[in-house]
Amino acid sequence: MPIVLRVPAIPGPKVLEMLRSESSTSDIPVMFLTVKSDKESVMQVLSLKPEKYLLKTMPPAELVANIDEFFEKQKMKEW
């Protein structure tokens, strides 16, 4: 079951870094949804290897398609 985590006290990239640094959580698939599109922010998060890096400013249909693709991919891994 997917978990949506929003921790305002800790920046998202830091949470992802923490997940990736622990062997028990390093393989959890993460989809990153953000408003940050500057090169530095994107590169910082992509270095942590999220499954998806999505912008909140994407057209709604594209955002939904990406989210659907993410969950379909996860479903296929379970089979």
mmCIF file of the N, C-alpha and C atoms, coordinates in Angstrom:
data_MODEL
# 
_entry.id   MODEL 
# 
loop_
_atom_site.group_PDB 
_atom_site.id 
_atom_site.type_symbol 
_atom_site.label_atom_id 
_atom_site.label_alt_id 
_atom_site.label_comp_id 
_atom_site.label_asym_id 
_atom_site.label_entity_id 
_atom_site.label_seq_id 
_atom_site.pdbx_PDB_ins_code 
_atom_site.Cartn_x 
_atom_site.Cartn_y 
_atom_site.Cartn_z 
_atom_site.occupancy 
_atom_site.B_iso_or_equiv 
_atom_site.pdbx_formal_charge 
_atom_site.auth_seq_id 
_atom_site.auth_comp_id 
_atom_site.auth_asym_id 
_atom_site.auth_atom_id 
_atom_site.pdbx_PDB_model_num 
ATOM 1   N N  . MET A 1 1  ? 0.842  -1.173  0.000   1.00 0.00 ? 1  MET A N  1 
ATOM 2   C CA . MET A 1 1  ? 0.000  0.000   0.000   1.00 0.00 ? 1  MET A CA 1 
ATOM 3   C C  . MET A 1 1  ? 0.893  1.244   0.000   1.00 0.00 ? 1  MET A C  1 
ATOM 4   N N  . PRO A 1 2  ? 0.612  2.212   -0.864  1.00 0.00 ? 2  PRO A N  1 
ATOM 5   C CA . PRO A 1 2  ? 1.442  3.409   -0.935  1.00 0.00 ? 2  PRO A CA 1 
ATOM 6   C C  . PRO A 1 2  ? 1.300  4.269   0.308   1.00 0.00 ? 2  PRO A C  1 
ATOM 7   N N  . ILE A 1 3  ? 2.379  4.913   0.642   1.00 0.00 ? 3  ILE A N  1 
ATOM 8   C CA . ILE A 1 3  ? 2.393  5.825   1.771   1.00 0.00 ? 3  ILE A CA 1 
ATOM 9   C C  . ILE A 1 3  ? 2.698  7.215   1.238   1.00 0.00 ? 3  ILE A C  1 
ATOM 10  N N  . VAL A 1 4  ? 1.892  8.191   1.617   1.00 0.00 ? 4  VAL A N  1 
ATOM 11  C CA . VAL A 1 4  ? 2.143  9.575   1.244   1.00 0.00 ? 4  VAL A CA 1 
ATOM 12  C C  . VAL A 1 4  ? 2.678  10.259  2.486   1.00 0.00 ? 4  VAL A C  1 
ATOM 13  N N  . LEU A 1 5  ? 3.853  10.831  2.345   1.00 0.00 ? 5  LEU A N  1 
ATOM 14  C CA . LEU A 1 5  ? 4.508  11.434  3.485   1.00 0.00 ? 5  LEU A CA 1 
ATOM 15  C C  . LEU A 1 5  ? 4.746  12.905  3.215   1.00 0.00 ? 5  LEU A C  1 
ATOM 16  N N  . ARG A 1 6  ? 4.269  13.732  4.106   1.00 0.00 ? 6  ARG A N  1 
ATOM 17  C CA . ARG A 1 6  ? 4.515  15.161  4.010   1.00 0.00 ? 6  ARG A CA 1 
ATOM 18  C C  . ARG A 1 6  ? 4.961  15.614  5.390   1.00 0.00 ? 6  ARG A C  1 
ATOM 19  N N  . VAL A 1 7  ? 6.217  16.012  5.460   1.00 0.00 ? 7  VAL A N  1 
ATOM 20  C CA . VAL A 1 7  ? 6.793  16.405  6.733   1.00 0.00 ? 7  VAL A CA 1 
ATOM 21  C C  . VAL A 1 7  ? 7.307  17.840  6.587   1.00 0.00 ? 7  VAL A C  1 
ATOM 22  N N  . PRO A 1 8  ? 6.479  18.829  6.939   1.00 0.00 ? 8  PRO A N  1 
ATOM 23  C CA . PRO A 1 8  ? 6.878  20.214  6.739   1.00 0.00 ? 8  PRO A CA 1 
ATOM 24  C C  . PRO A 1 8  ? 8.136  20.622  7.502   1.00 0.00 ? 8  PRO A C  1 
ATOM 25  N N  . ALA A 1 9  ? 8.413  19.984  8.637   1.00 0.00 ? 9  ALA A N  1 
ATOM 26  C CA . ALA A 1 9  ? 9.573  20.354  9.436   1.00 0.00 ? 9  ALA A CA 1 
ATOM 27  C C  . ALA A 1 9  ? 10.882 19.875  8.816   1.00 0.00 ? 9  ALA A C  1 
ATOM 28  N N  . ILE A 1 10 ? 10.806 18.890  7.950   1.00 0.00 ? 10 ILE A N  1 
ATOM 29  C CA . ILE A 1 10 ? 11.999 18.346  7.302   1.00 0.00 ? 10 ILE A CA 1 
ATOM 30  C C  . ILE A 1 10 ? 11.803 18.458  5.788   1.00 0.00 ? 10 ILE A C  1 
ATOM 31  N N  . PRO A 1 11 ? 12.740 19.065  5.080   1.00 0.00 ? 11 PRO A N  1 
ATOM 32  C CA . PRO A 1 11 ? 12.602 19.181  3.625   1.00 0.00 ? 11 PRO A CA 1 
ATOM 33  C C  . PRO A 1 11 ? 12.529 17.803  2.963   1.00 0.00 ? 11 PRO A C  1 
ATOM 34  N N  . GLY A 1 12 ? 11.728 17.713  1.901   1.00 0.00 ? 12 GLY A N  1 
ATOM 35  C CA . GLY A 1 12 ? 11.550 16.459  1.183   1.00 0.00 ? 12 GLY A CA 1 
ATOM 36  C C  . GLY A 1 12 ? 12.846 15.775  0.778   1.00 0.00 ? 12 GLY A C  1 
ATOM 37  N N  . PRO A 1 13 ? 13.812 16.522  0.194   1.00 0.00 ? 13 PRO A N  1 
ATOM 38  C CA . PRO A 1 13 ? 15.063 15.859  -0.175  1.00 0.00 ? 13 PRO A CA 1 
ATOM 39  C C  . PRO A 1 13 ? 15.777 15.224  1.018   1.00 0.00 ? 13 PRO A C  1 
ATOM 40  N N  . LYS A 1 14 ? 15.670 15.848  2.178   1.00 0.00 ? 14 LYS A N  1 
ATOM 41  C CA . LYS A 1 14 ? 16.300 15.286  3.371   1.00 0.00 ? 14 LYS A CA 1 
ATOM 42  C C  . LYS A 1 14 ? 15.607 13.988  3.790   1.00 0.00 ? 14 LYS A C  1 
ATOM 43  N N  . VAL A 1 15 ? 14.281 13.959  3.708   1.00 0.00 ? 15 VAL A N  1 
ATOM 44  C CA . VAL A 1 15 ? 13.531 12.738  4.033   1.00 0.00 ? 15 VAL A CA 1 
ATOM 45  C C  . VAL A 1 15 ? 13.938 11.625  3.070   1.00 0.00 ? 15 VAL A C  1 
ATOM 46  N N  . LEU A 1 16 ? 14.023 11.948  1.784   1.00 0.00 ? 16 LEU A N  1 
ATOM 47  C CA . LEU A 1 16 ? 14.420 10.944  0.794   1.00 0.00 ? 16 LEU A CA 1 
ATOM 48  C C  . LEU A 1 16 ? 15.846 10.468  1.058   1.00 0.00 ? 16 LEU A C  1 
ATOM 49  N N  . GLU A 1 17 ? 16.722 11.380  1.413   1.00 0.00 ? 17 GLU A N  1 
ATOM 50  C CA . GLU A 1 17 ? 18.102 11.010  1.749   1.00 0.00 ? 17 GLU A CA 1 
ATOM 51  C C  . GLU A 1 17 ? 18.128 10.065  2.950   1.00 0.00 ? 17 GLU A C  1 
ATOM 52  N N  . MET A 1 18 ? 17.314 10.353  3.943   1.00 0.00 ? 18 MET A N  1 
ATOM 53  C CA . MET A 1 18 ? 17.237 9.497   5.130   1.00 0.00 ? 18 MET A CA 1 
ATOM 54  C C  . MET A 1 18 ? 16.718 8.105   4.761   1.00 0.00 ? 18 MET A C  1 
ATOM 55  N N  . LEU A 1 19 ? 15.695 8.049   3.913   1.00 0.00 ? 19 LEU A N  1 
ATOM 56  C CA . LEU A 1 19 ? 15.171 6.753   3.468   1.00 0.00 ? 19 LEU A CA 1 
ATOM 57  C C  . LEU A 1 19 ? 16.238 5.954   2.722   1.00 0.00 ? 19 LEU A C  1 
ATOM 58  N N  . ARG A 1 20 ? 16.957 6.617   1.842   1.00 0.00 ? 20 ARG A N  1 
ATOM 59  C CA . ARG A 1 20 ? 17.966 5.940   1.023   1.00 0.00 ? 20 ARG A CA 1 
ATOM 60  C C  . ARG A 1 20 ? 19.173 5.486   1.846   1.00 0.00 ? 20 ARG A C  1 
ATOM 61  N N  . SER A 1 21 ? 19.432 6.143   2.970   1.00 0.00 ? 21 SER A N  1 
ATOM 62  C CA . SER A 1 21 ? 20.619 5.830   3.763   1.00 0.00 ? 21 SER A CA 1 
ATOM 63  C C  . SER A 1 21 ? 20.442 4.602   4.666   1.00 0.00 ? 21 SER A C  1 
ATOM 64  N N  . GLU A 1 22 ? 19.212 4.174   4.876   1.00 0.00 ? 22 GLU A N  1 
ATOM 65  C CA . GLU A 1 22 ? 18.942 3.012   5.738   1.00 0.00 ? 22 GLU A CA 1 
ATOM 66  C C  . GLU A 1 22 ? 18.655 1.783   4.884   1.00 0.00 ? 22 GLU A C  1 
ATOM 67  N N  . SER A 1 23 ? 19.310 0.682   5.183   1.00 0.00 ? 23 SER A N  1 
ATOM 68  C CA . SER A 1 23 ? 19.119 -0.526  4.374   1.00 0.00 ? 23 SER A CA 1 
ATOM 69  C C  . SER A 1 23 ? 17.677 -1.018  4.404   1.00 0.00 ? 23 SER A C  1 
ATOM 70  N N  . SER A 1 24 ? 16.986 -0.815  5.508   1.00 0.00 ? 24 SER A N  1 
ATOM 71  C CA . SER A 1 24 ? 15.607 -1.296  5.617   1.00 0.00 ? 24 SER A CA 1 
ATOM 72  C C  . SER A 1 24 ? 14.613 -0.456  4.809   1.00 0.00 ? 24 SER A C  1 
ATOM 73  N N  . THR A 1 25 ? 14.998 0.752   4.403   1.00 0.00 ? 25 THR A N  1 
ATOM 74  C CA . THR A 1 25 ? 14.091 1.628   3.651   1.00 0.00 ? 25 THR A CA 1 
ATOM 75  C C  . THR A 1 25 ? 14.664 2.074   2.308   1.00 0.00 ? 25 THR A C  1 
ATOM 76  N N  . SER A 1 26 ? 15.876 1.667   1.999   1.00 0.00 ? 26 SER A N  1 
ATOM 77  C CA . SER A 1 26 ? 16.544 2.178   0.797   1.00 0.00 ? 26 SER A CA 1 
ATOM 78  C C  . SER A 1 26 ? 15.862 1.783   -0.509  1.00 0.00 ? 26 SER A C  1 
ATOM 79  N N  . ASP A 1 27 ? 15.104 0.688   -0.504  1.00 0.00 ? 27 ASP A N  1 
ATOM 80  C CA . ASP A 1 27 ? 14.454 0.225   -1.738  1.00 0.00 ? 27 ASP A CA 1 
ATOM 81  C C  . ASP A 1 27 ? 12.986 0.633   -1.845  1.00 0.00 ? 27 ASP A C  1 
ATOM 82  N N  . ILE A 1 28 ? 12.496 1.438   -0.918  1.00 0.00 ? 28 ILE A N  1 
ATOM 83  C CA . ILE A 1 28 ? 11.111 1.892   -0.982  1.00 0.00 ? 28 ILE A CA 1 
ATOM 84  C C  . ILE A 1 28 ? 10.953 2.809   -2.198  1.00 0.00 ? 28 ILE A C  1 
ATOM 85  N N  . PRO A 1 29 ? 10.015 2.510   -3.088  1.00 0.00 ? 29 PRO A N  1 
ATOM 86  C CA . PRO A 1 29 ? 9.818  3.391   -4.245  1.00 0.00 ? 29 PRO A CA 1 
ATOM 87  C C  . PRO A 1 29 ? 9.236  4.734   -3.803  1.00 0.00 ? 29 PRO A C  1 
ATOM 88  N N  . VAL A 1 30 ? 9.844  5.797   -4.282  1.00 0.00 ? 30 VAL A N  1 
ATOM 89  C CA . VAL A 1 30 ? 9.437  7.148   -3.894  1.00 0.00 ? 30 VAL A CA 1 
ATOM 90  C C  . VAL A 1 30 ? 9.131  7.961   -5.133  1.00 0.00 ? 30 VAL A C  1 
ATOM 91  N N  . MET A 1 31 ? 8.009  8.625   -5.081  1.00 0.00 ? 31 MET A N  1 
ATOM 92  C CA . MET A 1 31 ? 7.607  9.556   -6.128  1.00 0.00 ? 31 MET A CA 1 
ATOM 93  C C  . MET A 1 31 ? 7.695  10.949  -5.499  1.00 0.00 ? 31 MET A C  1 
ATOM 94  N N  . PHE A 1 32 ? 8.466  11.826  -6.109  1.00 0.00 ? 32 PHE A N  1 
ATOM 95  C CA . PHE A 1 32 ? 8.697  13.150  -5.549  1.00 0.00 ? 32 PHE A CA 1 
ATOM 96  C C  . PHE A 1 32 ? 7.807  14.147  -6.274  1.00 0.00 ? 32 PHE A C  1 
ATOM 97  N N  . LEU A 1 33 ? 6.946  14.840  -5.537  1.00 0.00 ? 33 LEU A N  1 
ATOM 98  C CA . LEU A 1 33 ? 6.026  15.843  -6.089  1.00 0.00 ? 33 LEU A CA 1 
ATOM 99  C C  . LEU A 1 33 ? 6.365  17.183  -5.457  1.00 0.00 ? 33 LEU A C  1 
ATOM 100 N N  . THR A 1 34 ? 6.726  18.149  -6.292  1.00 0.00 ? 34 THR A N  1 
ATOM 101 C CA . THR A 1 34 ? 7.233  19.407  -5.775  1.00 0.00 ? 34 THR A CA 1 
ATOM 102 C C  . THR A 1 34 ? 6.926  20.568  -6.715  1.00 0.00 ? 34 THR A C  1 
ATOM 103 N N  . VAL A 1 35 ? 7.152  21.774  -6.236  1.00 0.00 ? 35 VAL A N  1 
ATOM 104 C CA . VAL A 1 35 ? 7.053  22.961  -7.091  1.00 0.00 ? 35 VAL A CA 1 
ATOM 105 C C  . VAL A 1 35 ? 8.438  23.397  -7.554  1.00 0.00 ? 35 VAL A C  1 
ATOM 106 N N  . LYS A 1 36 ? 9.463  22.798  -6.994  1.00 0.00 ? 36 LYS A N  1 
ATOM 107 C CA . LYS A 1 36 ? 10.834 23.222  -7.299  1.00 0.00 ? 36 LYS A CA 1 
ATOM 108 C C  . LYS A 1 36 ? 11.310 22.643  -8.627  1.00 0.00 ? 36 LYS A C  1 
ATOM 109 N N  . SER A 1 37 ? 11.617 23.549  -9.561  1.00 0.00 ? 37 SER A N  1 
ATOM 110 C CA . SER A 1 37 ? 12.077 23.110  -10.881 1.00 0.00 ? 37 SER A CA 1 
ATOM 111 C C  . SER A 1 37 ? 13.445 23.665  -11.233 1.00 0.00 ? 37 SER A C  1 
ATOM 112 N N  . ASP A 1 38 ? 14.092 24.348  -10.276 1.00 0.00 ? 38 ASP A N  1 
ATOM 113 C CA . ASP A 1 38 ? 15.430 24.869  -10.563 1.00 0.00 ? 38 ASP A CA 1 
ATOM 114 C C  . ASP A 1 38 ? 16.423 23.711  -10.644 1.00 0.00 ? 38 ASP A C  1 
ATOM 115 N N  . LYS A 1 39 ? 17.452 23.899  -11.439 1.00 0.00 ? 39 LYS A N  1 
ATOM 116 C CA . LYS A 1 39 ? 18.405 22.831  -11.737 1.00 0.00 ? 39 LYS A CA 1 
ATOM 117 C C  . LYS A 1 39 ? 19.017 22.227  -10.465 1.00 0.00 ? 39 LYS A C  1 
ATOM 118 N N  . GLU A 1 40 ? 19.390 23.062  -9.514  1.00 0.00 ? 40 GLU A N  1 
ATOM 119 C CA . GLU A 1 40 ? 20.024 22.571  -8.291  1.00 0.00 ? 40 GLU A CA 1 
ATOM 120 C C  . GLU A 1 40 ? 19.088 21.655  -7.500  1.00 0.00 ? 40 GLU A C  1 
ATOM 121 N N  . SER A 1 41 ? 17.837 22.062  -7.350  1.00 0.00 ? 41 SER A N  1 
ATOM 122 C CA . SER A 1 41 ? 16.866 21.239  -6.614  1.00 0.00 ? 41 SER A CA 1 
ATOM 123 C C  . SER A 1 41 ? 16.604 19.919  -7.326  1.00 0.00 ? 41 SER A C  1 
ATOM 124 N N  . VAL A 1 42 ? 16.421 19.991  -8.637  1.00 0.00 ? 42 VAL A N  1 
ATOM 125 C CA . VAL A 1 42 ? 16.156 18.783  -9.422  1.00 0.00 ? 42 VAL A CA 1 
ATOM 126 C C  . VAL A 1 42 ? 17.331 17.816  -9.317  1.00 0.00 ? 42 VAL A C  1 
ATOM 127 N N  . MET A 1 43 ? 18.540 18.299  -9.513  1.00 0.00 ? 43 MET A N  1 
ATOM 128 C CA . MET A 1 43 ? 19.720 17.434  -9.486  1.00 0.00 ? 43 MET A CA 1 
ATOM 129 C C  . MET A 1 43 ? 19.931 16.825  -8.097  1.00 0.00 ? 43 MET A C  1 
ATOM 130 N N  . GLN A 1 44 ? 19.663 17.603  -7.045  1.00 0.00 ? 44 GLN A N  1 
ATOM 131 C CA . GLN A 1 44 ? 19.814 17.086  -5.688  1.00 0.00 ? 44 GLN A CA 1 
ATOM 132 C C  . GLN A 1 44 ? 18.892 15.893  -5.465  1.00 0.00 ? 44 GLN A C  1 
ATOM 133 N N  . VAL A 1 45 ? 17.641 16.024  -5.878  1.00 0.00 ? 45 VAL A N  1 
ATOM 134 C CA . VAL A 1 45 ? 16.677 14.942  -5.674  1.00 0.00 ? 45 VAL A CA 1 
ATOM 135 C C  . VAL A 1 45 ? 16.968 13.770  -6.603  1.00 0.00 ? 45 VAL A C  1 
ATOM 136 N N  . LEU A 1 46 ? 17.266 14.041  -7.863  1.00 0.00 ? 46 LEU A N  1 
ATOM 137 C CA . LEU A 1 46 ? 17.536 12.949  -8.804  1.00 0.00 ? 46 LEU A CA 1 
ATOM 138 C C  . LEU A 1 46 ? 18.742 12.118  -8.389  1.00 0.00 ? 46 LEU A C  1 
ATOM 139 N N  . SER A 1 47 ? 19.693 12.715  -7.693  1.00 0.00 ? 47 SER A N  1 
ATOM 140 C CA . SER A 1 47 ? 20.860 11.953  -7.223  1.00 0.00 ? 47 SER A CA 1 
ATOM 141 C C  . SER A 1 47 ? 20.457 10.906  -6.186  1.00 0.00 ? 47 SER A C  1 
ATOM 142 N N  . LEU A 1 48 ? 19.292 11.083  -5.575  1.00 0.00 ? 48 LEU A N  1 
ATOM 143 C CA . LEU A 1 48 ? 18.784 10.131  -4.585  1.00 0.00 ? 48 LEU A CA 1 
ATOM 144 C C  . LEU A 1 48 ? 17.904 9.048   -5.209  1.00 0.00 ? 48 LEU A C  1 
ATOM 145 N N  . LYS A 1 49 ? 17.739 9.115   -6.510  1.00 0.00 ? 49 LYS A N  1 
ATOM 146 C CA . LYS A 1 49 ? 17.049 8.105   -7.315  1.00 0.00 ? 49 LYS A CA 1 
ATOM 147 C C  . LYS A 1 49 ? 15.584 7.854   -6.945  1.00 0.00 ? 49 LYS A C  1 
ATOM 148 N N  . PRO A 1 50 ? 14.756 8.906   -7.009  1.00 0.00 ? 50 PRO A N  1 
ATOM 149 C CA . PRO A 1 50 ? 13.322 8.659   -6.841  1.00 0.00 ? 50 PRO A CA 1 
ATOM 150 C C  . PRO A 1 50 ? 12.785 7.968   -8.093  1.00 0.00 ? 50 PRO A C  1 
ATOM 151 N N  . GLU A 1 51 ? 11.670 7.290   -7.970  1.00 0.00 ? 51 GLU A N  1 
ATOM 152 C CA . GLU A 1 51 ? 11.041 6.663   -9.133  1.00 0.00 ? 51 GLU A CA 1 
ATOM 153 C C  . GLU A 1 51 ? 10.539 7.721   -10.103 1.00 0.00 ? 51 GLU A C  1 
ATOM 154 N N  . LYS A 1 52 ? 10.030 8.812   -9.559  1.00 0.00 ? 52 LYS A N  1 
ATOM 155 C CA . LYS A 1 52 ? 9.484  9.910   -10.370 1.00 0.00 ? 52 LYS A CA 1 
ATOM 156 C C  . LYS A 1 52 ? 9.828  11.233  -9.712  1.00 0.00 ? 52 LYS A C  1 
ATOM 157 N N  . TYR A 1 53 ? 10.026 12.250  -10.533 1.00 0.00 ? 53 TYR A N  1 
ATOM 158 C CA . TYR A 1 53 ? 10.164 13.634  -10.064 1.00 0.00 ? 53 TYR A CA 1 
ATOM 159 C C  . TYR A 1 53 ? 9.102  14.412  -10.814 1.00 0.00 ? 53 TYR A C  1 
ATOM 160 N N  . LEU A 1 54 ? 8.043  14.769  -10.119 1.00 0.00 ? 54 LEU A N  1 
ATOM 161 C CA . LEU A 1 54 ? 6.904  15.422  -10.754 1.00 0.00 ? 54 LEU A CA 1 
ATOM 162 C C  . LEU A 1 54 ? 6.747  16.842  -10.232 1.00 0.00 ? 54 LEU A C  1 
ATOM 163 N N  . LEU A 1 55 ? 6.354  17.721  -11.138 1.00 0.00 ? 55 LEU A N  1 
ATOM 164 C CA . LEU A 1 55 ? 6.118  19.108  -10.763 1.00 0.00 ? 55 LEU A CA 1 
ATOM 165 C C  . LEU A 1 55 ? 4.630  19.354  -10.576 1.00 0.00 ? 55 LEU A C  1 
ATOM 166 N N  . LYS A 1 56 ? 4.294  20.074  -9.528  1.00 0.00 ? 56 LYS A N  1 
ATOM 167 C CA . LYS A 1 56 ? 2.902  20.401  -9.257  1.00 0.00 ? 56 LYS A CA 1 
ATOM 168 C C  . LYS A 1 56 ? 2.313  21.289  -10.352 1.00 0.00 ? 56 LYS A C  1 
ATOM 169 N N  . THR A 1 57 ? 3.169  21.910  -11.138 1.00 0.00 ? 57 THR A N  1 
ATOM 170 C CA . THR A 1 57 ? 2.712  22.797  -12.207 1.00 0.00 ? 57 THR A CA 1 
ATOM 171 C C  . THR A 1 57 ? 2.419  22.051  -13.513 1.00 0.00 ? 57 THR A C  1 
ATOM 172 N N  . MET A 1 58 ? 2.619  20.726  -13.523 1.00 0.00 ? 58 MET A N  1 
ATOM 173 C CA . MET A 1 58 ? 2.338  19.934  -14.727 1.00 0.00 ? 58 MET A CA 1 
ATOM 174 C C  . MET A 1 58 ? 0.849  20.002  -15.038 1.00 0.00 ? 58 MET A C  1 
ATOM 175 N N  . PRO A 1 59 ? 0.495  19.873  -16.314 1.00 0.00 ? 59 PRO A N  1 
ATOM 176 C CA . PRO A 1 59 ? -0.931 19.779  -16.640 1.00 0.00 ? 59 PRO A CA 1 
ATOM 177 C C  . PRO A 1 59 ? -1.546 18.599  -15.883 1.00 0.00 ? 59 PRO A C  1 
ATOM 178 N N  . PRO A 1 60 ? -2.754 18.774  -15.354 1.00 0.00 ? 60 PRO A N  1 
ATOM 179 C CA . PRO A 1 60 ? -3.371 17.711  -14.550 1.00 0.00 ? 60 PRO A CA 1 
ATOM 180 C C  . PRO A 1 60 ? -3.391 16.339  -15.220 1.00 0.00 ? 60 PRO A C  1 
ATOM 181 N N  . ALA A 1 61 ? -3.692 16.286  -16.492 1.00 0.00 ? 61 ALA A N  1 
ATOM 182 C CA . ALA A 1 61 ? -3.749 14.985  -17.182 1.00 0.00 ? 61 ALA A CA 1 
ATOM 183 C C  . ALA A 1 61 ? -2.373 14.319  -17.209 1.00 0.00 ? 61 ALA A C  1 
ATOM 184 N N  . GLU A 1 62 ? -1.324 15.104  -17.389 1.00 0.00 ? 62 GLU A N  1 
ATOM 185 C CA . GLU A 1 62 ? 0.034  14.553  -17.409 1.00 0.00 ? 62 GLU A CA 1 
ATOM 186 C C  . GLU A 1 62 ? 0.447  14.079  -16.017 1.00 0.00 ? 62 GLU A C  1 
ATOM 187 N N  . LEU A 1 63 ? 0.075  14.829  -15.021 1.00 0.00 ? 63 LEU A N  1 
ATOM 188 C CA . LEU A 1 63 ? 0.372  14.455  -13.638 1.00 0.00 ? 63 LEU A CA 1 
ATOM 189 C C  . LEU A 1 63 ? -0.317 13.139  -13.280 1.00 0.00 ? 63 LEU A C  1 
ATOM 190 N N  . VAL A 1 64 ? -1.599 13.038  -13.610 1.00 0.00 ? 64 VAL A N  1 
ATOM 191 C CA . VAL A 1 64 ? -2.357 11.808  -13.331 1.00 0.00 ? 64 VAL A CA 1 
ATOM 192 C C  . VAL A 1 64 ? -1.762 10.630  -14.100 1.00 0.00 ? 64 VAL A C  1 
ATOM 193 N N  . ALA A 1 65 ? -1.386 10.845  -15.357 1.00 0.00 ? 65 ALA A N  1 
ATOM 194 C CA . ALA A 1 65 ? -0.790 9.773   -16.163 1.00 0.00 ? 65 ALA A CA 1 
ATOM 195 C C  . ALA A 1 65 ? 0.511  9.275   -15.532 1.00 0.00 ? 65 ALA A C  1 
ATOM 196 N N  . ASN A 1 66 ? 1.320  10.185  -15.044 1.00 0.00 ? 66 ASN A N  1 
ATOM 197 C CA . ASN A 1 66 ? 2.570  9.799   -14.391 1.00 0.00 ? 66 ASN A CA 1 
ATOM 198 C C  . ASN A 1 66 ? 2.321  9.035   -13.097 1.00 0.00 ? 66 ASN A C  1 
ATOM 199 N N  . ILE A 1 67 ? 1.354  9.469   -12.332 1.00 0.00 ? 67 ILE A N  1 
ATOM 200 C CA . ILE A 1 67 ? 1.021  8.785   -11.083 1.00 0.00 ? 67 ILE A CA 1 
ATOM 201 C C  . ILE A 1 67 ? 0.473  7.387   -11.385 1.00 0.00 ? 67 ILE A C  1 
ATOM 202 N N  . ASP A 1 68 ? -0.411 7.292   -12.378 1.00 0.00 ? 68 ASP A N  1 
ATOM 203 C CA . ASP A 1 68 ? -0.936 5.982   -12.782 1.00 0.00 ? 68 ASP A CA 1 
ATOM 204 C C  . ASP A 1 68 ? 0.192  5.056   -13.223 1.00 0.00 ? 68 ASP A C  1 
ATOM 205 N N  . GLU A 1 69 ? 1.129  5.587   -14.006 1.00 0.00 ? 69 GLU A N  1 
ATOM 206 C CA . GLU A 1 69 ? 2.263  4.793   -14.486 1.00 0.00 ? 69 GLU A CA 1 
ATOM 207 C C  . GLU A 1 69 ? 3.104  4.289   -13.315 1.00 0.00 ? 69 GLU A C  1 
ATOM 208 N N  . PHE A 1 70 ? 3.316  5.149   -12.343 1.00 0.00 ? 70 PHE A N  1 
ATOM 209 C CA . PHE A 1 70 ? 4.071  4.780   -11.144 1.00 0.00 ? 70 PHE A CA 1 
ATOM 210 C C  . PHE A 1 70 ? 3.426  3.582   -10.447 1.00 0.00 ? 70 PHE A C  1 
ATOM 211 N N  . PHE A 1 71 ? 2.108  3.667   -10.220 1.00 0.00 ? 71 PHE A N  1 
ATOM 212 C CA . PHE A 1 71 ? 1.437  2.590   -9.500  1.00 0.00 ? 71 PHE A CA 1 
ATOM 213 C C  . PHE A 1 71 ? 1.307  1.326   -10.348 1.00 0.00 ? 71 PHE A C  1 
ATOM 214 N N  . GLU A 1 72 ? 1.167  1.458   -11.651 1.00 0.00 ? 72 GLU A N  1 
ATOM 215 C CA . GLU A 1 72 ? 1.150  0.272   -12.517 1.00 0.00 ? 72 GLU A CA 1 
ATOM 216 C C  . GLU A 1 72 ? 2.494  -0.441  -12.458 1.00 0.00 ? 72 GLU A C  1 
ATOM 217 N N  . LYS A 1 73 ? 3.563  0.327   -12.469 1.00 0.00 ? 73 LYS A N  1 
ATOM 218 C CA . LYS A 1 73 ? 4.909  -0.247  -12.381 1.00 0.00 ? 73 LYS A CA 1 
ATOM 219 C C  . LYS A 1 73 ? 5.080  -0.991  -11.055 1.00 0.00 ? 73 LYS A C  1 
ATOM 220 N N  . GLN A 1 74 ? 4.579  -0.401  -9.969  1.00 0.00 ? 74 GLN A N  1 
ATOM 221 C CA . GLN A 1 74 ? 4.681  -1.045  -8.666  1.00 0.00 ? 74 GLN A CA 1 
ATOM 222 C C  . GLN A 1 74 ? 3.850  -2.326  -8.623  1.00 0.00 ? 74 GLN A C  1 
ATOM 223 N N  . LYS A 1 75 ? 2.669  -2.277  -9.237  1.00 0.00 ? 75 LYS A N  1 
ATOM 224 C CA . LYS A 1 75 ? 1.806  -3.451  -9.274  1.00 0.00 ? 75 LYS A CA 1 
ATOM 225 C C  . LYS A 1 75 ? 2.484  -4.594  -10.030 1.00 0.00 ? 75 LYS A C  1 
ATOM 226 N N  . MET A 1 76 ? 3.154  -4.266  -11.143 1.00 0.00 ? 76 MET A N  1 
ATOM 227 C CA . MET A 1 76 ? 3.831  -5.283  -11.937 1.00 0.00 ? 76 MET A CA 1 
ATOM 228 C C  . MET A 1 76 ? 4.983  -5.919  -11.163 1.00 0.00 ? 76 MET A C  1 
ATOM 229 N N  . LYS A 1 77 ? 5.645  -5.144  -10.324 1.00 0.00 ? 77 LYS A N  1 
ATOM 230 C CA . LYS A 1 77 ? 6.737  -5.687  -9.509  1.00 0.00 ? 77 LYS A CA 1 
ATOM 231 C C  . LYS A 1 77 ? 6.240  -6.697  -8.487  1.00 0.00 ? 77 LYS A C  1 
ATOM 232 N N  . GLU A 1 78 ? 4.992  -6.517  -8.040  1.00 0.00 ? 78 GLU A N  1 
ATOM 233 C CA . GLU A 1 78 ? 4.416  -7.416  -7.042  1.00 0.00 ? 78 GLU A CA 1 
ATOM 234 C C  . GLU A 1 78 ? 4.035  -8.765  -7.628  1.00 0.00 ? 78 GLU A C  1 
ATOM 235 N N  . TRP A 1 79 ? 3.837  -8.826  -8.929  1.00 0.00 ? 79 TRP A N  1 
ATOM 236 C CA . TRP A 1 79 ? 3.416  -10.080 -9.569  1.00 0.00 ? 79 TRP A CA 1 
ATOM 237 C C  . TRP A 1 79 ? 4.588  -10.957 -9.693  1.00 0.00 ? 79 TRP A C  1 
# 
